[in-house]
Amino acid sequence: MNSPIWHPFTQHGLGEPIPLVTRAEGAVLHTADGQRIVDAISSWWVTTHGHGHPRIVAAIAEQAQRLDQIIFAGWTHEPAEEVARGLLDIMPVELTRVFFSDSGSTSVEVALKMALGYWLHRGEPRHRLLVMEHSYHGDTIGTMSVGARGAFNAAYEPLLFDVETLPFPAAGAEQATLDALEAACRARPAALIVEPLVLGAGGMLFYPPRVLAEMRAICARAGVLFIADEVMTGWGRTGTLLACEQAGVVPDILCLSKGLTGGAVPLAVTMASEAIFQAHWSQDRATMFFHSSSYTANPIACAAAAANLAIWREEPVLERVADLSRRQRTRLDALAGMPGIHNPRALGTIAAMEIGGGGGAYLSALGPTLMAHFREHDLLVRPLGNTVYVMPPYCIGDDDLDRVYAAIGEAAERFG
Ligand code: PLP
């Protein structure tokens, strides 16, 4: 197809086919040329309940007719109020304020700005941020600054601000991360930002809850703000509503997006502790939080999020998550002994492994080969280099899951 579209994270020079998707339901996509594709990565990790959940579809349609858009600076609307109250009901009680934005990246930008604003308004300006090696928090200049540096941000390197990077807490080397954090906290940084338990785009790297809990404790003792980016891990992905729960951790600032609307429309929130809100609160306009975008808290997106919250309240979502986790684990275990499969691992609904080599490498030569292999099998599986992962909607059926794992096994045989 001759299209003027410039696609994200796509090398058009490779001439890879770009399927035209016309319809989706549950864990299945349909293309214009009649292919039935299994969506094994929840359309970039967003579609939690499956495409086209009837309650979310109905909420969007109804809201579009009632109130489509309204400026949010100094105005409000029912869906936003409902979402904010609903979040307070299910998120840690320490997080009392909800700031809306439009994507995972903006939720992180907002978190960073809140952290720096907090220190400024307390009369103790701090600018240094601590980050974890291999992290990914988005593709804006701010979020790239707190993420891993590499080919995908080399061109912008001079614009990225300086951060202090802690080593990833790999098995057996966790203490080095904690020691580095203790040392870094002595220089009074503003905040530490982490992806709890799973580093997603950095290669589906897992680390234990104990390390997350200890990192949180070190920050609390040192008076350094702790930001949890649960954009990927939130909404049941790791087996619990939040990954932080598994470590008994409550952050000062929490970033949520992706599954916030069940994956149907873009929306994000940054939740903050009362202390962070109060640091910006005064009678002086100069200390208000200077952040917005035109579509902040768009009512249609908020209606979808309100429907998602109702689904979480009224449907057995965590049971579906537990069921999918078991079904994935069984299939992963069956692959685990194959020679081409390395480091098979799973947490909640996320399963991952490397094919054709021990360590994952984003620009591995095998990446495009694997991508083409899964396309040929009518699957949406988008490996991170040679790291193949499965992160399906919670409603995926057994037959479709079997197809995904059979294709992974075949890939390991052919290319492993
Ligand atoms: N943070 C994490 C942990 C993510 O995984 C992502 C996206 O994958 C983002 C932030 C950025 O979210 P978005 O792509 O919605 O801007």
Residues whose N, C-alpha, C, O or C-beta is under 5 A from the ligand:
A	BS01	PLP	S103 G104 S105 Y136 H137 G138 E195 G200 D229 V231 M232
